[in-house]
Amino acid sequence: MNRTALLASLALAAGNALAGPSFYNLGVMPMGGTFTRAGQVSADGWVVSGLGDINGDEQWGNRAFRWTLQGGFQNLGVPIGSSWSAGNSISADGSTVAGNLGVRPFRWSSQTGPQNLGTLPSGTVSIAYGVSGDGSIVVGDSNDGFTYLAFRWTAQGGMQSIGTLPGGYTSGGSGAHGISADGTTIVGVSAWTGANGRAFRWTQAGGMQNLGVLLGGDHSYAYSCSANGSAVTGFSRWVGDESMGDRAFRWTQAGGMQNLGVIPGMLHSYGNVISGDGLVVAGRCKFNASNTPGRAFIWRAQTGMVDLNTWLPTQGVDLAGWVLTDATGLSYDGSALCGTGFYNGQERAFLIRGLFGVATCYANCDGSTVAPALNVNDFQCFLNKFAAGDPFANCDGSTVPPVLNVNDFQCFLNKFAAGCP
């Protein structure tokens, strides 16, 4: 059989029509769980990390979880000496989770279990907030006996501080909250020579870059960046002609910091996460400065900021009993989203797939919706992205140069053969 015929045969076997938006109530963990909160979602939109509680006879407290549609909740446990854990972030393929074990950061995989990453020298408290696409790099913040500092952890180098903006060490320190899938870029907040903190973008080559603030603002914070680190989201204080408050932003080198606005009737907005392709932002809006639950939003250039509670029903999603308060995770293309809300008054994690008429499936590279959705055109699409150096082509989420290599072709073949769920 020639190459074209083989690809066509594989495409016909794996192809299937893509569904519209699907909403999943993740429920609660076994052993008497009462609540769940979502952390992040894998690049393909099928694996969710987060936090839930258990109340068994011999075990109790909050536990980090890894959730899949097929397997449900996987309790990631705690090592001896820790009483609770939270799964804040997840790798691109969903196999590695990072978060905190009380006041210590951890990295979990099926091979290692929850691994305590420790602290910076002389430190007593640290938390992990982000993990690279291949799960090899973890970022967060740790104290060093004087202040808190953003860290970057690898198995080879251990936990290392990435420093602060100029003047920041003695005036407040720094914290890392997100890392690009390719592992090259870290984002967060740092003190500096001026007042209040500033969102930063860090690379090995360029060091820590001050991203500034929105009009009239006096502080900013970066939470997440795209797969190659070129787009960043977070929030900044903003002062307009008639109103003021915190505003979600999307930053790029070419466009600077863009104000994404706020849901009408709300005071503040926060960009929690940006999609791998950098085109979709999700987060939350708040009515006031208190911790009162707000409303989850999603933003893209075509629609602007929309309240998921009012927009999803127009897309055919039944939200009876739900109030969606926070969006925390996006798939690579932004078509899958995880977050937290209240279902009949009970706090629950949720997952939505198929936003914008697209159901996330990595192998469906060209995003086709006509059956068979997986076909020979997807291979040509992948080849084109690989040739262009598109981060999408880093199928295995590797961070060791060259990140695009022959292993990505084998990875794509495996995902194609597995088909779309």
C-alpha positions as CSV (number, residue, x, y, z in Angstrom):
1,M,0.0,0.0,0.0
2,N,1.4,3.4,-0.9
3,R,1.8,6.3,1.6
4,T,-1.2,8.3,0.5
5,A,-3.4,5.2,0.5
6,L,-2.2,4.3,4.0
7,L,-2.9,7.7,5.4
8,A,-6.3,7.8,3.8
9,S,-7.1,4.4,5.3
10,L,-6.0,5.5,8.8
11,A,-8.1,8.7,8.4
12,L,-11.2,6.7,7.4
13,A,-10.8,4.4,10.3
14,A,-10.3,7.1,12.9
15,G,-12.6,9.8,11.5
16,N,-15.7,10.8,13.3
17,A,-18.0,13.8,13.4
18,L,-17.4,16.4,16.1
19,A,-20.0,17.3,18.6
20,G,-21.2,20.7,19.7
21,P,-20.6,22.2,23.2
22,S,-20.7,19.6,25.9
23,F,-20.9,20.4,29.6
24,Y,-19.5,18.1,32.3
25,N,-20.3,18.4,36.0
26,L,-17.2,16.7,37.6
27,G,-19.1,16.0,40.8
28,V,-17.2,15.2,44.0
29,M,-14.5,12.8,45.0
30,P,-15.3,9.4,46.5
31,M,-15.0,8.9,50.2
32,G,-17.6,11.5,51.3
33,G,-16.4,14.5,49.2
34,T,-18.5,17.7,49.4
35,F,-16.8,20.1,47.0
36,T,-14.4,20.3,44.0
37,R,-12.5,23.1,42.3
38,A,-10.8,22.9,38.9
39,G,-7.2,23.9,38.4
40,Q,-6.1,23.4,34.8
41,V,-7.0,21.3,31.7
42,S,-4.7,19.4,29.4
43,A,-3.9,20.7,25.9
44,D,-6.4,18.3,24.3
45,G,-9.1,19.3,26.8
46,W,-9.7,15.9,28.3
47,V,-7.8,15.8,31.6
48,V,-8.5,18.2,34.5
49,S,-6.5,18.9,37.6
50,G,-7.9,20.4,40.8
51,L,-8.8,20.1,44.4
52,G,-11.5,18.3,46.3
53,D,-12.2,17.0,49.8
54,I,-12.5,13.5,51.2
55,N,-14.0,12.4,54.6
56,G,-13.2,8.7,55.0
57,D,-12.7,6.8,58.2
58,E,-8.9,6.9,58.0
59,Q,-8.3,9.7,55.5
60,W,-9.7,13.2,55.5
61,G,-8.9,16.7,54.2
62,N,-8.4,18.3,50.8
63,R,-6.7,16.3,48.0
64,A,-5.3,17.1,44.6
65,F,-7.1,15.3,41.8
66,R,-6.6,14.3,38.2
67,W,-9.9,13.7,36.4
68,T,-10.7,12.0,33.1
69,L,-14.0,11.3,31.5
70,Q,-13.3,7.6,31.3
71,G,-11.8,7.1,34.8
72,G,-13.3,9.9,36.8
73,F,-11.4,11.2,39.9
74,Q,-7.9,10.0,40.7
75,N,-6.9,11.0,44.2
76,L,-3.2,12.1,44.0
77,G,-2.8,11.6,47.7
78,V,-0.3,13.2,50.1
79,P,3.1,12.0,51.3
80,I,3.7,11.2,54.9
81,G,3.8,14.4,57.0
82,S,1.4,16.4,54.8
83,S,-2.3,16.8,55.5
84,W,-3.7,18.2,52.3
85,S,-2.8,18.9,48.6
86,A,-4.1,20.9,45.6
87,G,-3.6,20.3,41.9
88,N,-3.0,23.8,40.5
89,S,-1.6,22.9,37.0
90,I,-1.3,20.0,34.5
91,S,1.1,19.2,31.7
92,A,0.0,19.3,28.0
93,D,-0.6,15.5,27.8
94,G,-2.3,15.4,31.3
95,S,0.2,13.0,32.8
96,T,1.9,15.4,35.2
97,V,0.3,17.6,37.9
98,A,1.9,20.4,39.9
99,G,0.5,22.1,43.0
100,N,1.0,22.3,46.7
101,L,1.2,19.9,49.7
102,G,0.2,22.3,52.4
103,V,3.1,24.8,52.4
104,R,5.3,22.8,50.0
105,P,5.2,22.5,46.2
106,F,4.8,19.1,44.6
107,R,5.1,17.4,41.2
108,W,3.0,14.3,40.6
109,S,3.3,11.6,37.9
110,S,2.1,8.0,37.9
111,Q,5.8,7.0,38.1
112,T,6.8,9.1,41.1
113,G,3.6,9.9,43.0
114,P,3.5,13.3,44.8
115,Q,7.1,14.6,45.0
116,N,7.9,17.3,47.5
117,L,10.0,20.0,45.7
118,G,11.2,21.7,48.9
119,T,12.0,25.4,49.2
120,L,14.8,27.8,48.4
121,P,17.7,27.8,50.9
122,S,16.5,29.1,54.3
123,G,12.9,28.9,53.1
124,T,9.9,27.6,55.1
125,V,7.0,28.1,52.6
126,S,6.6,27.5,48.9
127,I,3.9,26.8,46.4
128,A,3.9,25.6,42.8
129,Y,1.5,27.2,40.3
130,G,2.6,26.1,36.8
131,V,4.2,23.2,34.9
132,S,5.7,23.0,31.5
133,G,4.1,21.1,28.6
134,D,6.2,18.0,29.1
135,G,6.0,18.2,32.9
136,S,9.8,18.7,33.4
137,I,9.7,22.3,34.7
138,V,7.7,23.6,37.7
139,V,7.3,27.2,38.7
140,G,6.0,29.0,41.7
141,D,7.3,31.0,44.7
142,S,9.2,30.3,47.8
143,N,10.5,32.4,50.7
144,D,14.2,32.5,51.4
145,G,14.2,33.7,55.0
146,F,13.8,37.3,53.9
147,T,11.3,37.6,51.1
148,Y,9.3,35.5,48.6
149,L,11.0,34.8,45.2
150,A,9.8,33.3,41.9
151,F,11.4,29.9,41.3
152,R,12.0,27.5,38.5
153,W,12.5,23.8,39.4
154,T,13.9,21.0,37.3
155,A,15.0,17.5,38.3
156,Q,18.6,18.3,37.3
157,G,19.0,21.8,38.8
158,G,16.5,21.6,41.7
159,M,14.7,24.8,42.8
160,Q,16.4,28.1,41.6
161,S,15.2,31.7,42.0
162,I,14.8,33.7,38.8
163,G,15.2,36.9,40.8
164,T,13.1,40.1,40.7
165,L,12.7,43.3,38.7
166,P,15.4,45.9,39.6
167,G,14.9,47.0,43.2
168,G,12.4,44.2,43.9
169,Y,14.3,42.0,46.4
170,T,14.2,44.5,49.3
171,S,10.7,45.8,48.5
172,G,8.5,42.8,48.2
173,G,10.1,40.0,46.2
174,S,8.5,38.1,43.3
175,G,6.3,35.2,42.5
176,A,5.9,33.0,39.3
177,H,2.4,31.9,38.4
178,G,2.6,30.5,34.9
179,I,5.0,28.9,32.4
180,S,4.8,28.4,28.6
181,A,4.3,24.9,27.3
182,D,7.7,25.0,25.7
183,G,9.3,25.9,29.0
184,T,11.0,29.0,27.7
185,T,8.9,31.7,29.4
186,I,7.7,32.3,32.9
187,V,5.2,35.0,34.0
188,G,4.2,36.4,37.4
189,V,4.5,39.5,39.6
190,S,7.5,41.3,41.1
191,A,8.2,44.3,43.3
192,W,10.4,46.9,41.7
193,T,11.9,50.4,42.3
194,G,8.4,52.0,42.2
195,A,5.3,51.4,44.2
196,N,3.3,48.1,44.1
197,G,4.0,45.1,42.0
198,R,4.4,44.7,38.2
199,A,3.5,41.8,35.9
200,F,6.6,40.3,34.5
201,R,7.7,38.0,31.6
202,W,10.9,36.1,32.1
203,T,13.1,34.2,29.6
204,Q,16.6,32.7,30.0
205,A,18.0,35.0,27.4
206,G,16.2,38.2,28.2
207,G,15.8,38.0,32.0
208,M,12.8,39.6,33.7
209,Q,10.7,42.1,31.7
210,N,8.4,44.6,33.3
211,L,5.1,44.5,31.4
212,G,3.8,47.8,32.8
213,V,0.2,48.7,33.7
214,L,-3.0,49.8,32.0
215,L,-4.0,53.4,31.7
216,G,-3.8,55.1,35.2
217,G,-3.0,51.8,36.9
218,D,-0.6,51.3,39.8
219,H,-0.2,47.5,39.8
220,S,-0.4,44.5,37.6
221,Y,0.0,40.7,37.8
222,A,0.6,38.1,35.1
223,Y,-1.1,34.7,35.5
224,S,-0.6,32.7,32.3
225,C,1.1,32.7,28.9
226,S,0.7,31.0,25.5
227,A,2.5,27.9,24.5
228,N,5.5,29.8,23.1
229,G,5.3,32.6,25.6
230,S,4.5,35.3,23.1
231,A,1.1,36.2,24.6
232,V,0.4,36.9,28.3
233,T,-2.7,37.4,30.4
234,G,-3.4,38.6,34.0
235,F,-4.8,41.8,35.4
236,S,-3.9,45.5,36.0
237,R,-5.4,48.3,37.9
238,W,-7.1,50.7,35.4
239,V,-8.5,54.2,35.7
240,G,-10.9,55.4,33.0
241,D,-13.0,58.4,32.3
242,E,-16.0,57.2,34.3
243,S,-14.9,54.1,36.2
244,M,-11.9,52.3,37.7
245,G,-11.0,48.8,38.9
246,D,-8.9,45.8,38.1
247,R,-9.1,44.7,34.4
248,A,-8.0,41.6,32.6
249,F,-5.4,42.1,30.0
250,R,-3.8,40.4,27.0
251,W,-0.2,41.4,26.4
252,T,2.0,40.9,23.3
253,Q,5.3,42.4,22.4
254,A,3.8,44.1,19.3
255,G,0.5,45.3,20.9
256,G,1.5,45.8,24.5
257,M,-1.1,45.5,27.3
258,Q,-4.7,45.3,25.9
259,N,-7.6,46.1,28.3
260,L,-10.1,43.2,27.9
261,G,-12.9,45.1,29.7
262,V,-15.4,43.8,32.2
263,I,-18.8,42.1,32.2
264,P,-21.5,44.9,32.4
265,G,-22.5,45.5,36.0
266,M,-19.2,44.1,37.4
267,L,-16.4,46.1,38.9
268,H,-13.3,43.9,38.3
269,S,-12.0,41.3,35.8
270,Y,-9.1,39.0,36.0
271,G,-7.5,37.0,33.2
272,N,-6.6,33.6,34.8
273,V,-5.5,31.7,31.7
274,I,-4.7,32.1,28.0
275,S,-5.0,29.3,25.4
276,G,-1.9,27.7,23.9
277,D,-2.4,29.6,20.6
278,G,-2.7,32.9,22.5
279,L,-6.1,33.8,21.1
280,V,-8.5,33.0,23.9
281,V,-8.5,34.3,27.5
282,A,-10.7,33.1,30.4
283,G,-11.1,34.2,34.0
284,R,-13.5,35.8,36.4
285,C,-15.3,39.1,37.0
286,K,-16.2,40.3,40.5
287,F,-19.0,42.6,41.7
288,N,-16.8,44.2,44.4
289,A,-13.5,44.0,46.2
290,S,-14.7,41.3,48.6
291,N,-14.4,37.5,48.1
292,T,-18.1,37.3,47.0
293,P,-18.3,34.8,44.1
294,G,-18.3,36.5,40.8
295,R,-18.9,35.3,37.2
296,A,-16.7,33.3,34.8
297,F,-15.9,34.8,31.5
298,I,-14.3,34.0,28.2
299,W,-12.8,36.4,25.7
300,R,-11.6,36.4,22.1
301,A,-11.3,39.1,19.6
302,Q,-14.4,38.0,17.6
303,T,-16.8,38.3,20.6
304,G,-15.0,40.4,23.3
305,M,-15.6,39.4,26.9
306,V,-18.8,37.4,27.5
307,D,-20.4,36.0,30.7
308,L,-20.4,32.2,30.4
309,N,-23.6,32.1,32.4
310,T,-25.5,34.0,29.8
311,W,-23.6,33.1,26.7
312,L,-23.4,29.3,27.0
313,P,-27.2,28.9,27.0
314,T,-27.3,30.7,23.6
315,Q,-24.9,27.9,22.4
316,G,-27.3,25.1,23.5
317,V,-25.7,24.4,26.9
318,D,-28.2,23.7,29.7
319,L,-27.0,25.5,32.9
320,A,-30.1,24.9,35.0
321,G,-29.0,25.0,38.7
322,W,-25.5,26.4,37.9
323,V,-23.7,29.7,38.6
324,L,-20.3,29.6,36.9
325,T,-18.0,31.7,39.0
326,D,-14.4,31.1,37.8
327,A,-12.7,29.9,34.6
328,T,-9.2,28.6,35.3
329,G,-8.1,26.3,32.4
330,L,-8.1,26.3,28.6
331,S,-7.0,23.7,26.0
332,Y,-4.5,24.6,23.4
333,D,-7.0,26.0,20.9
334,G,-9.4,27.4,23.6
335,S,-12.3,25.2,22.7
336,A,-12.2,23.4,26.0
337,L,-12.5,25.2,29.3
338,C,-12.5,24.1,33.0
339,G,-13.5,26.1,36.0
340,T,-15.5,26.2,39.2
341,G,-19.1,27.2,40.0
342,F,-22.0,26.4,42.2
343,Y,-24.5,23.7,41.3
344,N,-27.7,24.0,43.4
345,G,-25.6,25.9,45.9
346,Q,-22.8,23.3,46.1
347,E,-19.3,24.1,44.8
348,R,-18.3,22.0,41.8
349,A,-15.6,21.8,39.2
350,F,-16.8,21.7,35.6
351,L,-15.5,21.1,32.1
352,I,-16.9,22.5,28.8
353,R,-15.8,21.1,25.4
354,G,-16.7,22.2,21.9
355,L,-16.7,26.0,22.4
356,F,-17.0,28.1,19.3
357,G,-18.3,25.1,17.3
358,V,-14.9,23.3,17.6
359,A,-14.4,20.1,19.7
360,T,-10.7,19.9,20.8
361,C,-9.0,16.9,19.2
362,Y,-5.3,17.4,18.6
363,A,-5.3,15.0,15.6
364,N,-7.9,17.1,13.9
365,C,-5.2,19.6,13.0
366,D,-7.2,21.5,10.4
367,G,-10.3,21.7,12.6
368,S,-12.6,20.1,10.0
369,T,-16.2,19.2,11.0
370,V,-17.2,17.2,8.0
371,A,-16.9,13.4,8.5
372,P,-14.4,11.9,8.5
373,A,-13.0,14.7,10.6
374,L,-9.6,12.9,10.7
375,N,-8.2,12.6,7.2
376,V,-5.1,13.0,5.1
377,N,-5.4,16.8,5.3
378,D,-4.6,16.7,9.0
379,F,-1.2,15.2,8.1
380,Q,-0.5,18.0,5.7
381,C,-1.7,20.5,8.3
382,F,0.7,19.1,10.8
383,L,3.6,19.1,8.3
384,N,2.9,22.8,7.5
385,K,2.9,23.7,11.2
386,F,6.1,21.8,11.9
387,A,7.8,23.5,8.9
388,A,6.7,26.9,10.2
389,G,7.9,26.2,13.7
390,D,4.4,26.6,15.1
391,P,4.4,25.5,18.9
392,F,1.3,23.4,18.0
393,A,3.7,21.0,16.3
394,N,5.5,20.2,19.6
395,C,3.1,17.3,20.0
396,D,5.1,15.6,22.8
397,G,5.5,18.9,24.8
398,S,9.3,18.5,24.9
399,T,11.4,21.3,26.3
400,V,14.9,20.1,25.3
401,P,16.1,21.8,22.0
402,P,15.3,21.1,19.3
403,V,11.7,20.9,20.7
404,L,10.4,20.1,17.2
405,N,11.8,16.8,16.2
406,V,11.0,13.3,14.8
407,N,9.3,12.3,18.1
408,D,6.6,14.9,17.3
409,F,5.7,13.0,14.2
410,Q,5.4,9.7,16.1
411,C,3.3,11.5,18.7
412,F,0.9,12.8,16.1
413,L,0.6,9.4,14.5
414,N,-0.3,7.9,17.8
415,K,-3.0,10.6,18.5
416,F,-4.3,10.2,15.0
417,A,-4.6,6.4,15.4
418,A,-6.4,6.9,18.7
419,G,-9.0,9.1,17.0
420,C,-11.2,11.8,18.6
421,P,-13.0,10.9,21.8
